[in-house]
Amino acid sequence: MPHMFDAPTTAVEVGFPADTANMSIARTVAAAVAARADLTIDQIEDVRLAVDEAVAYVITHANEDTRVRCRMWVADGSLHAVVSGPTSAAAPPDLAPFSLTVLTALVGEVDTDLHDGDLVIHWSLARDHSVNA
């Protein structure tokens, strides 16, 4: 998995106030990027759900009156996503068992980190080549 901050200049990024009312913005953008990445219909839905789960988790741990950022890009045949938001946590909070189970079931490996005061969740999903698009 490429480093989470090495996104190419063709990355799509959306930011919005850290409020669950804005989660649909991230889901919609994620589905569009996944479709452009030539993912299968099932994988596009997995991406929508994974972004939804990651955004909800970041919002839960974000500072008040901040913004959540979602950055997505395609590299090496995979769609990569980074969801981040400012937090006052001293260490990245562990993904709750349910959140981790959902994210890993949808996209596989999930990384969490703190970077410059932001809680960061990063994952990637490779296209399922066993299915003809």
N, CA, C and O atoms as CSV, one atom per row, in Angstrom:
chain,resi,resn,atom,element,x,y,z
A,1,MET,N,N,0.855,-1.165,0.000
A,1,MET,CA,C,0.000,0.000,0.000
A,1,MET,C,C,0.903,1.231,0.000
A,1,MET,O,O,1.791,1.338,0.847
A,2,PRO,N,N,0.695,2.162,-0.933
A,2,PRO,CA,C,1.502,3.380,-0.949
A,2,PRO,C,C,1.284,4.168,0.338
A,2,PRO,O,O,0.267,4.016,1.014
A,3,HIS,N,N,2.250,5.003,0.658
A,3,HIS,CA,C,2.094,5.833,1.849
A,3,HIS,C,C,0.871,6.721,1.683
A,3,HIS,O,O,0.607,7.225,0.592
A,4,MET,N,N,0.132,6.910,2.758
A,4,MET,CA,C,-1.152,7.596,2.681
A,4,MET,C,C,-1.074,9.041,2.242
A,4,MET,O,O,-2.099,9.615,1.875
A,5,PHE,N,N,0.094,9.654,2.264
A,5,PHE,CA,C,0.192,11.053,1.878
A,5,PHE,C,C,0.890,11.230,0.535
A,5,PHE,O,O,1.215,12.350,0.140
A,6,ASP,N,N,1.121,10.120,-0.167
A,6,ASP,CA,C,1.759,10.169,-1.473
A,6,ASP,C,C,0.726,10.127,-2.592
A,6,ASP,O,O,0.985,9.543,-3.645
A,7,ALA,N,N,-0.415,10.722,-2.387
A,7,ALA,CA,C,-1.463,10.712,-3.404
A,7,ALA,C,C,-1.008,11.515,-4.615
A,7,ALA,O,O,-0.410,12.580,-4.464
A,8,PRO,N,N,-1.286,11.016,-5.806
A,8,PRO,CA,C,-0.910,11.754,-7.012
A,8,PRO,C,C,-1.734,13.040,-7.143
A,8,PRO,O,O,-2.727,13.234,-6.442
A,9,THR,N,N,-1.308,13.885,-8.031
A,9,THR,CA,C,-2.003,15.159,-8.210
A,9,THR,C,C,-3.405,14.971,-8.779
A,9,THR,O,O,-4.201,15.910,-8.753
A,10,THR,N,N,-3.726,13.797,-9.286
A,10,THR,CA,C,-5.057,13.544,-9.825
A,10,THR,C,C,-6.025,13.062,-8.753
A,10,THR,O,O,-7.114,12.583,-9.070
A,11,ALA,N,N,-5.638,13.184,-7.495
A,11,ALA,CA,C,-6.528,12.774,-6.417
A,11,ALA,C,C,-7.769,13.664,-6.390
A,11,ALA,O,O,-7.714,14.854,-6.702
A,12,VAL,N,N,-8.881,13.055,-6.011
A,12,VAL,CA,C,-10.116,13.789,-5.793
A,12,VAL,C,C,-10.232,13.991,-4.291
A,12,VAL,O,O,-10.089,13.048,-3.513
A,13,GLU,N,N,-10.495,15.235,-3.892
A,13,GLU,CA,C,-10.595,15.513,-2.467
A,13,GLU,C,C,-11.853,16.328,-2.193
A,13,GLU,O,O,-12.189,17.253,-2.932
A,14,VAL,N,N,-12.537,15.965,-1.119
A,14,VAL,CA,C,-13.720,16.690,-0.699
A,14,VAL,C,C,-13.598,16.925,0.803
A,14,VAL,O,O,-13.167,16.045,1.548
A,15,GLY,N,N,-13.979,18.106,1.231
A,15,GLY,CA,C,-13.978,18.441,2.649
A,15,GLY,C,C,-15.325,19.008,3.040
A,15,GLY,O,O,-15.993,19.661,2.238
A,16,PHE,N,N,-15.721,18.757,4.272
A,16,PHE,CA,C,-17.020,19.219,4.741
A,16,PHE,C,C,-17.008,19.294,6.259
A,16,PHE,O,O,-16.171,18.658,6.900
A,17,PRO,N,N,-17.922,20.062,6.847
A,17,PRO,CA,C,-17.992,20.135,8.308
A,17,PRO,C,C,-18.195,18.742,8.916
A,17,PRO,O,O,-18.914,17.907,8.367
A,18,ALA,N,N,-17.547,18.514,10.059
A,18,ALA,CA,C,-17.595,17.209,10.735
A,18,ALA,C,C,-18.962,17.018,11.394
A,18,ALA,O,O,-19.117,17.167,12.606
A,19,ASP,N,N,-19.927,16.690,10.572
A,19,ASP,CA,C,-21.297,16.478,11.010
A,19,ASP,C,C,-21.844,15.302,10.202
A,19,ASP,O,O,-21.668,15.241,8.985
A,20,THR,N,N,-22.501,14.382,10.877
A,20,THR,CA,C,-23.009,13.195,10.182
A,20,THR,C,C,-24.006,13.542,9.085
A,20,THR,O,O,-24.226,12.733,8.184
A,21,ALA,N,N,-24.607,14.706,9.137
A,21,ALA,CA,C,-25.530,15.127,8.081
A,21,ALA,C,C,-24.822,15.275,6.738
A,21,ALA,O,O,-25.471,15.291,5.692
A,22,ASN,N,N,-23.495,15.384,6.760
A,22,ASN,CA,C,-22.724,15.587,5.532
A,22,ASN,C,C,-22.102,14.298,4.983
A,22,ASN,O,O,-21.375,14.342,3.991
A,23,MET,N,N,-22.374,13.168,5.606
A,23,MET,CA,C,-21.753,11.912,5.173
A,23,MET,C,C,-22.148,11.522,3.758
A,23,MET,O,O,-21.374,10.864,3.062
A,24,SER,N,N,-23.325,11.911,3.325
A,24,SER,CA,C,-23.769,11.549,1.974
A,24,SER,C,C,-22.868,12.173,0.906
A,24,SER,O,O,-22.729,11.619,-0.184
A,25,ILE,N,N,-22.264,13.303,1.204
A,25,ILE,CA,C,-21.325,13.932,0.263
A,25,ILE,C,C,-20.162,12.981,-0.010
A,25,ILE,O,O,-19.801,12.739,-1.162
A,26,ALA,N,N,-19.589,12.453,1.053
A,26,ALA,CA,C,-18.451,11.538,0.905
A,26,ALA,C,C,-18.853,10.265,0.169
A,26,ALA,O,O,-18.106,9.784,-0.683
A,27,ARG,N,N,-20.020,9.715,0.484
A,27,ARG,CA,C,-20.488,8.491,-0.188
A,27,ARG,C,C,-20.664,8.714,-1.682
A,27,ARG,O,O,-20.283,7.866,-2.488
A,28,THR,N,N,-21.231,9.840,-2.047
A,28,THR,CA,C,-21.480,10.127,-3.462
A,28,THR,C,C,-20.173,10.285,-4.232
A,28,THR,O,O,-20.015,9.727,-5.317
A,29,VAL,N,N,-19.249,11.040,-3.673
A,29,VAL,CA,C,-17.945,11.229,-4.334
A,29,VAL,C,C,-17.209,9.891,-4.418
A,29,VAL,O,O,-16.612,9.580,-5.448
A,30,ALA,N,N,-17.245,9.103,-3.349
A,30,ALA,CA,C,-16.565,7.807,-3.347
A,30,ALA,C,C,-17.110,6.890,-4.437
A,30,ALA,O,O,-16.340,6.213,-5.118
A,31,ALA,N,N,-18.430,6.864,-4.606
A,31,ALA,CA,C,-19.029,6.019,-5.644
A,31,ALA,C,C,-18.594,6.476,-7.029
A,31,ALA,O,O,-18.330,5.643,-7.896
A,32,ALA,N,N,-18.514,7.780,-7.250
A,32,ALA,CA,C,-18.087,8.300,-8.555
A,32,ALA,C,C,-16.639,7.937,-8.842
A,32,ALA,O,O,-16.316,7.527,-9.956
A,33,VAL,N,N,-15.766,8.081,-7.857
A,33,VAL,CA,C,-14.351,7.736,-8.057
A,33,VAL,C,C,-14.211,6.232,-8.279
A,33,VAL,O,O,-13.431,5.801,-9.128
A,34,ALA,N,N,-14.957,5.436,-7.527
A,34,ALA,CA,C,-14.892,3.978,-7.684
A,34,ALA,C,C,-15.352,3.554,-9.072
A,34,ALA,O,O,-14.772,2.645,-9.666
A,35,ALA,N,N,-16.382,4.200,-9.588
A,35,ALA,CA,C,-16.858,3.886,-10.929
A,35,ALA,C,C,-15.798,4.241,-11.968
A,35,ALA,O,O,-15.580,3.487,-12.917
A,36,ARG,N,N,-15.142,5.381,-11.793
A,36,ARG,CA,C,-14.069,5.775,-12.719
A,36,ARG,C,C,-12.866,4.856,-12.627
A,36,ARG,O,O,-12.094,4.737,-13.579
A,37,ALA,N,N,-12.703,4.195,-11.467
A,37,ALA,CA,C,-11.589,3.265,-11.270
A,37,ALA,C,C,-11.895,1.902,-11.881
A,37,ALA,O,O,-11.094,0.973,-11.774
A,38,ASP,N,N,-13.059,1.787,-12.522
A,38,ASP,CA,C,-13.472,0.547,-13.183
A,38,ASP,C,C,-13.667,-0.592,-12.186
A,38,ASP,O,O,-13.391,-1.750,-12.499
A,39,LEU,N,N,-14.145,-0.258,-10.983
A,39,LEU,CA,C,-14.469,-1.295,-10.012
A,39,LEU,C,C,-15.809,-1.918,-10.374
A,39,LEU,O,O,-16.604,-1.327,-11.105
A,40,THR,N,N,-16.047,-3.103,-9.862
A,40,THR,CA,C,-17.324,-3.772,-10.126
A,40,THR,C,C,-18.442,-3.060,-9.361
A,40,THR,O,O,-18.180,-2.260,-8.464
A,41,ILE,N,N,-19.674,-3.357,-9.723
A,41,ILE,CA,C,-20.824,-2.766,-9.043
A,41,ILE,C,C,-20.781,-3.092,-7.551
A,41,ILE,O,O,-21.020,-2.219,-6.716
A,42,ASP,N,N,-20.479,-4.341,-7.217
A,42,ASP,CA,C,-20.390,-4.728,-5.798
A,42,ASP,C,C,-19.273,-3.970,-5.093
A,42,ASP,O,O,-19.443,-3.550,-3.948
A,43,GLN,N,N,-18.133,-3.788,-5.757
A,43,GLN,CA,C,-17.037,-3.057,-5.148
A,43,GLN,C,C,-17.365,-1.577,-4.973
A,43,GLN,O,O,-16.947,-0.960,-3.993
A,44,ILE,N,N,-18.102,-1.013,-5.906
A,44,ILE,CA,C,-18.510,0.391,-5.760
A,44,ILE,C,C,-19.366,0.547,-4.498
A,44,ILE,O,O,-19.199,1.506,-3.744
A,45,GLU,N,N,-20.262,-0.379,-4.278
A,45,GLU,CA,C,-21.078,-0.325,-3.060
A,45,GLU,C,C,-20.212,-0.529,-1.816
A,45,GLU,O,O,-20.433,0.125,-0.797
A,46,ASP,N,N,-19.230,-1.428,-1.889
A,46,ASP,CA,C,-18.301,-1.620,-0.766
A,46,ASP,C,C,-17.546,-0.331,-0.458
A,46,ASP,O,O,-17.353,0.012,0.708
A,47,VAL,N,N,-17.120,0.382,-1.497
A,47,VAL,CA,C,-16.406,1.649,-1.312
A,47,VAL,C,C,-17.325,2.662,-0.635
A,47,VAL,O,O,-16.902,3.352,0.293
A,48,ARG,N,N,-18.560,2.759,-1.080
A,48,ARG,CA,C,-19.520,3.688,-0.461
A,48,ARG,C,C,-19.669,3.384,1.035
A,48,ARG,O,O,-19.634,4.291,1.867
A,49,LEU,N,N,-19.833,2.111,1.361
A,49,LEU,CA,C,-20.006,1.724,2.761
A,49,LEU,C,C,-18.730,1.949,3.570
A,49,LEU,O,O,-18.793,2.386,4.719
A,50,ALA,N,N,-17.577,1.652,2.976
A,50,ALA,CA,C,-16.302,1.839,3.681
A,50,ALA,C,C,-16.048,3.315,3.972
A,50,ALA,O,O,-15.612,3.664,5.069
A,51,VAL,N,N,-16.316,4.178,3.004
A,51,VAL,CA,C,-16.152,5.617,3.222
A,51,VAL,C,C,-17.130,6.084,4.292
A,51,VAL,O,O,-16.766,6.883,5.155
A,52,ASP,N,N,-18.338,5.606,4.247
A,52,ASP,CA,C,-19.334,5.961,5.247
A,52,ASP,C,C,-18.846,5.585,6.652
A,52,ASP,O,O,-18.935,6.393,7.576
A,53,GLU,N,N,-18.340,4.384,6.810
A,53,GLU,CA,C,-17.855,3.911,8.108
A,53,GLU,C,C,-16.642,4.724,8.570
A,53,GLU,O,O,-16.559,5.103,9.738
A,54,ALA,N,N,-15.708,4.990,7.661
A,54,ALA,CA,C,-14.508,5.759,8.020
A,54,ALA,C,C,-14.864,7.195,8.395
A,54,ALA,O,O,-14.335,7.728,9.370
A,55,VAL,N,N,-15.750,7.819,7.637
A,55,VAL,CA,C,-16.161,9.196,7.936
A,55,VAL,C,C,-16.863,9.246,9.292
A,55,VAL,O,O,-16.593,10.143,10.090
A,56,ALA,N,N,-17.746,8.310,9.558
A,56,ALA,CA,C,-18.445,8.285,10.846
A,56,ALA,C,C,-17.446,8.148,11.991
A,56,ALA,O,O,-17.593,8.792,13.030
A,57,TYR,N,N,-16.443,7.318,11.803
A,57,TYR,CA,C,-15.433,7.116,12.848
A,57,TYR,C,C,-14.620,8.389,13.076
A,57,TYR,O,O,-14.368,8.769,14.220
A,58,VAL,N,N,-14.211,9.043,11.996
A,58,VAL,CA,C,-13.440,10.286,12.130
A,58,VAL,C,C,-14.300,11.363,12.780
A,58,VAL,O,O,-13.815,12.090,13.647
A,59,ILE,N,N,-15.556,11.483,12.385
A,59,ILE,CA,C,-16.438,12.478,12.994
A,59,ILE,C,C,-16.568,12.232,14.494
A,59,ILE,O,O,-16.565,13.177,15.284
A,60,THR,N,N,-16.680,10.974,14.882
A,60,THR,CA,C,-16.805,10.626,16.293
A,60,THR,C,C,-15.607,11.112,17.102
A,60,THR,O,O,-15.762,11.504,18.259
A,61,HIS,N,N,-14.411,11.090,16.506
A,61,HIS,CA,C,-13.185,11.452,17.221
A,61,HIS,C,C,-12.646,12.834,16.856
A,61,HIS,O,O,-11.592,13.235,17.349
A,62,ALA,N,N,-13.352,13.558,16.006
A,62,ALA,CA,C,-12.866,14.868,15.556
A,62,ALA,C,C,-13.153,15.944,16.600
A,62,ALA,O,O,-14.075,15.831,17.407
A,63,ASN,N,N,-12.333,16.988,16.555
A,63,ASN,CA,C,-12.588,18.163,17.382
A,63,ASN,C,C,-13.871,18.829,16.899
A,63,ASN,O,O,-14.262,18.674,15.742
A,64,GLU,N,N,-14.521,19.568,17.786
A,64,GLU,CA,C,-15.738,20.286,17.399
A,64,GLU,C,C,-15.416,21.376,16.384
A,64,GLU,O,O,-14.317,21.930,16.366
A,65,ASP,N,N,-16.384,21.662,15.557
A,65,ASP,CA,C,-16.275,22.746,14.562
A,65,ASP,C,C,-15.066,22.587,13.650
A,65,ASP,O,O,-14.381,23.561,13.338
A,66,THR,N,N,-14.809,21.352,13.223
A,66,THR,CA,C,-13.711,21.099,12.290
A,66,THR,C,C,-14.270,20.519,11.004
A,66,THR,O,O,-15.481,20.383,10.835
A,67,ARG,N,N,-13.368,20.185,10.114
A,67,ARG,CA,C,-13.744,19.626,8.818
A,67,ARG,C,C,-13.149,18.231,8.664
A,67,ARG,O,O,-12.062,17.936,9.161
A,68,VAL,N,N,-13.884,17.398,7.970
A,68,VAL,CA,C,-13.406,16.067,7.574
A,68,VAL,C,C,-12.970,16.170,6.128
A,68,VAL,O,O,-13.625,16.825,5.318
A,69,ARG,N,N,-11.860,15.521,5.805
A,69,ARG,CA,C,-11.377,15.476,4.421
A,69,ARG,C,C,-11.385,14.032,3.952
A,69,ARG,O,O,-11.001,13.122,4.686
A,70,CYS,N,N,-11.830,13.836,2.716
A,70,CYS,CA,C,-11.758,12.524,2.066
A,70,CYS,C,C,-10.969,12.712,0.783
A,70,CYS,O,O,-11.340,13.518,-0.070
A,71,ARG,N,N,-9.889,11.973,0.649
A,71,ARG,CA,C,-9.068,12.028,-0.561
A,71,ARG,C,C,-9.045,10.628,-1.159
A,71,ARG,O,O,-8.806,9.646,-0.457
A,72,MET,N,N,-9.296,10.547,-2.466
A,72,MET,CA,C,-9.306,9.262,-3.161
A,72,MET,C,C,-8.537,9.385,-4.466
A,72,MET,O,O,-8.586,10.417,-5.135
A,73,TRP,N,N,-7.826,8.319,-4.820
A,73,TRP,CA,C,-7.084,8.299,-6.063
A,73,TRP,C,C,-6.885,6.853,-6.508
A,73,TRP,O,O,-7.013,5.920,-5.715
A,74,VAL,N,N,-6.576,6.688,-7.773
A,74,VAL,CA,C,-6.333,5.365,-8.342
A,74,VAL,C,C,-4.854,5.259,-8.671
A,74,VAL,O,O,-4.298,6.121,-9.351
A,75,ALA,N,N,-4.228,4.213,-8.194
A,75,ALA,CA,C,-2.816,3.944,-8.477
A,75,ALA,C,C,-2.589,2.443,-8.368
A,75,ALA,O,O,-3.194,1.763,-7.540
A,76,ASP,N,N,-1.719,1.955,-9.209
A,76,ASP,CA,C,-1.341,0.535,-9.176
A,76,ASP,C,C,-2.555,-0.393,-9.231
A,76,ASP,O,O,-2.572,-1.436,-8.578
A,77,GLY,N,N,-3.560,-0.016,-10.004
A,77,GLY,CA,C,-4.740,-0.859,-10.162
A,77,GLY,C,C,-5.660,-0.908,-8.962
A,77,GLY,O,O,-6.533,-1.773,-8.884
A,78,SER,N,N,-5.477,0.013,-8.021
A,78,SER,CA,C,-6.316,0.042,-6.819
A,78,SER,C,C,-6.855,1.439,-6.583
A,78,SER,O,O,-6.240,2.434,-6.965
A,79,LEU,N,N,-8.010,1.494,-5.949
A,79,LEU,CA,C,-8.538,2.758,-5.468
A,79,LEU,C,C,-8.026,2.927,-4.036
A,79,LEU,O,O,-8.140,2.012,-3.220
A,80,HIS,N,N,-7.469,4.081,-3.740
A,80,HIS,CA,C,-6.949,4.388,-2.406
A,80,HIS,C,C,-7.793,5.488,-1.801
A,80,HIS,O,O,-8.226,6.400,-2.504
A,81,ALA,N,N,-8.030,5.410,-0.503
A,81,ALA,CA,C,-8.819,6.421,0.180
A,81,ALA,C,C,-8.161,6.793,1.503
A,81,ALA,O,O,-7.657,5.937,2.232
A,82,VAL,N,N,-8.179,8.089,1.793
A,82,VAL,CA,C,-7.725,8.614,3.076
A,82,VAL,C,C,-8.840,9.499,3.604
A,82,VAL,O,O,-9.271,10.439,2.936
A,83,VAL,N,N,-9.300,9.193,4.794
A,83,VAL,CA,C,-10.306,9.997,5.467
A,83,VAL,C,C,-9.635,10.554,6.718
A,83,VAL,O,O,-9.050,9.803,7.498
A,84,SER,N,N,-9.717,11.873,6.910
A,84,SER,CA,C,-9.010,12.473,8.043
A,84,SER,C,C,-9.776,13.654,8.618
A,84,SER,O,O,-10.636,14.249,7.968
A,85,GLY,N,N,-9.431,13.970,9.863
A,85,GLY,CA,C,-10.015,15.123,10.532
A,85,GLY,C,C,-9.237,15.437,11.784
A,85,GLY,O,O,-8.676,14.538,12.411
A,86,PRO,N,N,-9.193,16.717,12.163
A,86,PRO,CA,C,-8.448,17.131,13.352
A,86,PRO,C,C,-8.990,16.472,14.624
A,86,PRO,O,O,-10.200,16.339,14.808
A,87,THR,N,N,-8.073,16.068,15.486
A,87,THR,CA,C,-8.443,15.458,16.762
A,87,THR,C,C,-7.464,15.920,17.828
A,87,THR,O,O,-6.344,16.327,17.521
A,88,SER,N,N,-7.888,15.854,19.069
A,88,SER,CA,C,-6.988,16.184,20.170
A,88,SER,C,C,-6.408,14.924,20.795
A,88,SER,O,O,-5.710,15.005,21.805
A,89,ALA,N,N,-6.680,13.780,20.223
A,89,ALA,CA,C,-6.159,12.512,20.747
A,89,ALA,C,C,-4.628,12.499,20.678
A,89,ALA,O,O,-4.033,13.008,19.727
A,90,ALA,N,N,-4.013,11.917,21.689
A,90,ALA,CA,C,-2.549,11.826,21.738
A,90,ALA,C,C,-2.045,10.637,20.924
A,90,ALA,O,O,-0.886,10.609,20.509
A,91,ALA,N,N,-2.900,9.676,20.701
A,91,ALA,CA,C,-2.554,8.497,19.907
A,91,ALA,C,C,-3.784,8.136,19.086
A,91,ALA,O,O,-4.908,8.444,19.481
A,92,PRO,N,N,-3.574,7.476,17.934
A,92,PRO,CA,C,-4.756,7.119,17.150
A,92,PRO,C,C,-5.653,6.178,17.946
A,92,PRO,O,O,-5.189,5.149,18.436
A,93,PRO,N,N,-6.924,6.518,18.077
A,93,PRO,CA,C,-7.819,5.611,18.797
A,93,PRO,C,C,-7.956,4.307,18.028
A,93,PRO,O,O,-7.984,4.293,16.797
A,94,ASP,N,N,-8.041,3.219,18.770
A,94,ASP,CA,C,-8.244,1.927,18.111
A,94,ASP,C,C,-9.606,1.932,17.445
A,94,ASP,O,O,-10.584,2.446,17.986
A,95,LEU,N,N,-9.644,1.350,16.262
A,95,LEU,CA,C,-10.950,1.176,15.628
A,95,LEU,C,C,-11.748,0.220,16.498
A,95,LEU,O,O,-11.265,-0.853,16.860
A,96,ALA,N,N,-12.953,0.607,16.828
A,96,ALA,CA,C,-13.820,-0.264,17.611
A,96,ALA,C,C,-13.972,-1.584,16.861
A,96,ALA,O,O,-13.942,-1.601,15.631
A,97,PRO,N,N,-14.134,-2.677,17.581
A,97,PRO,CA,C,-14.230,-3.976,16.897
A,97,PRO,C,C,-15.229,-3.990,15.749
A,97,PRO,O,O,-14.946,-4.558,14.695
A,98,PHE,N,N,-16.399,-3.373,15.936
A,98,PHE,CA,C,-17.387,-3.379,14.865
A,98,PHE,C,C,-16.889,-2.593,13.659
A,98,PHE,O,O,-16.998,-3.065,12.527
A,99,SER,N,N,-16.342,-1.397,13.887
A,99,SER,CA,C,-15.831,-0.570,12.782
A,99,SER,C,C,-14.729,-1.298,12.031
A,99,SER,O,O,-14.721,-1.322,10.800
A,100,LEU,N,N,-13.804,-1.890,12.766
A,100,LEU,CA,C,-12.701,-2.610,12.133
A,100,LEU,C,C,-13.219,-3.801,11.347
A,100,LEU,O,O,-12.757,-4.061,10.236
A,101,THR,N,N,-14.165,-4.520,11.908
A,101,THR,CA,C,-14.738,-5.681,11.212
A,101,THR,C,C,-15.402,-5.250,9.912
A,101,THR,O,O,-15.204,-5.877,8.871
A,102,VAL,N,N,-16.185,-4.188,9.972
A,102,VAL,CA,C,-16.882,-3.712,8.770
A,102,VAL,C,C,-15.868,-3.254,7.719
A,102,VAL,O,O,-15.944,-3.673,6.564
A,103,LEU,N,N,-14.929,-2.405,8.107
A,103,LEU,CA,C,-13.966,-1.878,7.136
A,103,LEU,C,C,-13.115,-2.982,6.521
A,103,LEU,O,O,-12.942,-3.014,5.303
A,104,THR,N,N,-12.585,-3.880,7.332
A,104,THR,CA,C,-11.730,-4.926,6.770
A,104,THR,C,C,-12.524,-5.906,5.914
A,104,THR,O,O,-11.992,-6.456,4.949
A,105,ALA,N,N,-13.793,-6.131,6.255
A,105,ALA,CA,C,-14.628,-7.006,5.416
A,105,ALA,C,C,-14.874,-6.372,4.059
A,105,ALA,O,O,-14.972,-7.072,3.051
A,106,LEU,N,N,-14.974,-5.048,4.029
A,106,LEU,CA,C,-15.271,-4.353,2.777
A,106,LEU,C,C,-14.035,-4.134,1.915
A,106,LEU,O,O,-14.095,-4.313,0.699
A,107,VAL,N,N,-12.916,-3.748,2.525
A,107,VAL,CA,C,-11.758,-3.321,1.731
A,107,VAL,C,C,-10.450,-4.018,2.077
A,107,VAL,O,O,-9.452,-3.793,1.392
A,108,GLY,N,N,-10.412,-4.846,3.097
A,108,GLY,CA,C,-9.163,-5.514,3.460
A,108,GLY,C,C,-8.394,-4.723,4.503
A,108,GLY,O,O,-8.953,-4.322,5.524
A,109,GLU,N,N,-7.126,-4.504,4.249
A,109,GLU,CA,C,-6.255,-3.844,5.226
A,109,GLU,C,C,-6.656,-2.386,5.437
A,109,GLU,O,O,-6.917,-1.653,4.483
A,110,VAL,N,N,-6.697,-1.982,6.709
A,110,VAL,CA,C,-7.039,-0.613,7.089
A,110,VAL,C,C,-5.949,-0.104,8.019
A,110,VAL,O,O,-5.586,-0.777,8.983
A,111,ASP,N,N,-5.424,1.092,7.728
A,111,ASP,CA,C,-4.409,1.712,8.574
A,111,ASP,C,C,-4.997,2.933,9.258
A,111,ASP,O,O,-5.734,3.702,8.640
A,112,THR,N,N,-4.674,3.114,10.535
A,112,THR,CA,C,-5.033,4.340,11.233
A,112,THR,C,C,-3.751,4.976,11.746
A,112,THR,O,O,-2.786,4.286,12.074
A,113,ASP,N,N,-3.756,6.304,11.809
A,113,ASP,CA,C,-2.553,7.022,12.221
A,113,ASP,C,C,-2.951,8.415,12.695
A,113,ASP,O,O,-4.064,8.879,12.447
A,114,LEU,N,N,-2.033,9.062,13.371
A,114,LEU,CA,C,-2.139,10.487,13.649
A,114,LEU,C,C,-1.076,11.169,12.822
A,114,LEU,O,O,0.071,10.725,12.793
A,115,HIS,N,N,-1.445,12.247,12.146
A,115,HIS,CA,C,-0.489,12.979,11.317
A,115,HIS,C,C,-0.808,14.462,11.441
A,115,HIS,O,O,-1.880,14.909,11.032
A,116,ASP,N,N,0.121,15.217,12.004
A,116,ASP,CA,C,-0.060,16.670,12.183
A,116,ASP,C,C,-1.393,17.016,12.843
A,116,ASP,O,O,-2.079,17.948,12.422
A,117,GLY,N,N,-1.753,16.258,13.881
A,117,GLY,CA,C,-2.983,16.538,14.618
A,117,GLY,C,C,-4.247,15.991,14.005
A,117,GLY,O,O,-5.334,16.208,14.541
A,118,ASP,N,N,-4.139,15.288,12.898
A,118,ASP,CA,C,-5.303,14.681,12.249
A,118,ASP,C,C,-5.356,13.187,12.525
A,118,ASP,O,O,-4.336,12.500,12.486
A,119,LEU,N,N,-6.549,12.694,12.804
A,119,LEU,CA,C,-6.800,11.258,12.809
A,119,LEU,C,C,-6.970,10.856,11.350
A,119,LEU,O,O,-7.755,11.464,10.622
A,120,VAL,N,N,-6.239,9.836,10.923
A,120,VAL,CA,C,-6.218,9.442,9.514
A,120,VAL,C,C,-6.568,7.955,9.396
A,120,VAL,O,O,-5.995,7.116,10.090
A,121,ILE,N,N,-7.506,7.647,8.518
A,121,ILE,CA,C,-7.827,6.261,8.175
A,121,ILE,C,C,-7.522,6.095,6.693
A,121,ILE,O,O,-7.992,6.870,5.861
A,122,HIS,N,N,-6.731,5.078,6.372
A,122,HIS,CA,C,-6.315,4.831,4.983
A,122,HIS,C,C,-6.600,3.384,4.624
A,122,HIS,O,O,-6.338,2.473,5.410
A,123,TRP,N,N,-7.135,3.185,3.440
A,123,TRP,CA,C,-7.355,1.842,2.912
A,123,TRP,C,C,-7.303,1.887,1.395
A,123,TRP,O,O,-7.368,2.954,0.786
A,124,SER,N,N,-7.184,0.714,0.800
A,124,SER,CA,C,-7.221,0.630,-0.657
A,124,SER,C,C,-7.982,-0.631,-1.053
A,124,SER,O,O,-8.118,-1.576,-0.275
A,125,LEU,N,N,-8.468,-0.610,-2.281
A,125,LEU,CA,C,-9.238,-1.735,-2.805
A,125,LEU,C,C,-8.846,-1.961,-4.250
A,125,LEU,O,O,-8.969,-1.064,-5.084
A,126,ALA,N,N,-8.369,-3.170,-4.545
A,126,ALA,CA,C,-7.982,-3.522,-5.915
A,126,ALA,C,C,-9.208,-4.013,-6.674
A,126,ALA,O,O,-10.108,-4.625,-6.099
A,127,ARG,N,N,-9.229,-3.734,-7.980
A,127,ARG,CA,C,-10.335,-4.199,-8.812
A,127,ARG,C,C,-10.375,-5.708,-8.830
A,127,ARG,O,O,-9.340,-6.371,-8.897
A,128,ASP,N,N,-11.576,-6.244,-8.770
A,128,ASP,CA,C,-11.791,-7.693,-8.835
A,128,ASP,C,C,-11.721,-8.097,-10.296
A,128,ASP,O,O,-12.683,-7.914,-11.042
A,129,HIS,N,N,-10.582,-8.649,-10.708
A,129,HIS,CA,C,-10.379,-9.017,-12.106
A,129,HIS,C,C,-11.044,-10.342,-12.476
A,129,HIS,O,O,-11.033,-10.739,-13.641
A,130,SER,N,N,-11.622,-11.026,-11.485
A,130,SER,CA,C,-12.298,-12.287,-11.798
A,130,SER,C,C,-13.686,-12.039,-12.396
A,130,SER,O,O,-14.338,-12.963,-12.882
A,131,VAL,N,N,-14.122,-10.786,-12.353
A,131,VAL,CA,C,-15.437,-10.420,-12.869
A,131,VAL,C,C,-15.242,-9.546,-14.091
A,131,VAL,O,O,-14.468,-8.590,-14.053
A,132,ASN,N,N,-15.930,-9.861,-15.170
A,132,ASN,CA,C,-15.863,-9.017,-16.367
A,132,ASN,C,C,-16.805,-7.833,-16.178
A,132,ASN,O,O,-17.976,-8.000,-15.835
A,133,ALA,N,N,-16.278,-6.648,-16.407
A,133,ALA,CA,C,-17.112,-5.449,-16.234
A,133,ALA,C,C,-17.971,-5.223,-17.453
A,133,ALA,O,O,-18.741,-4.264,-17.497
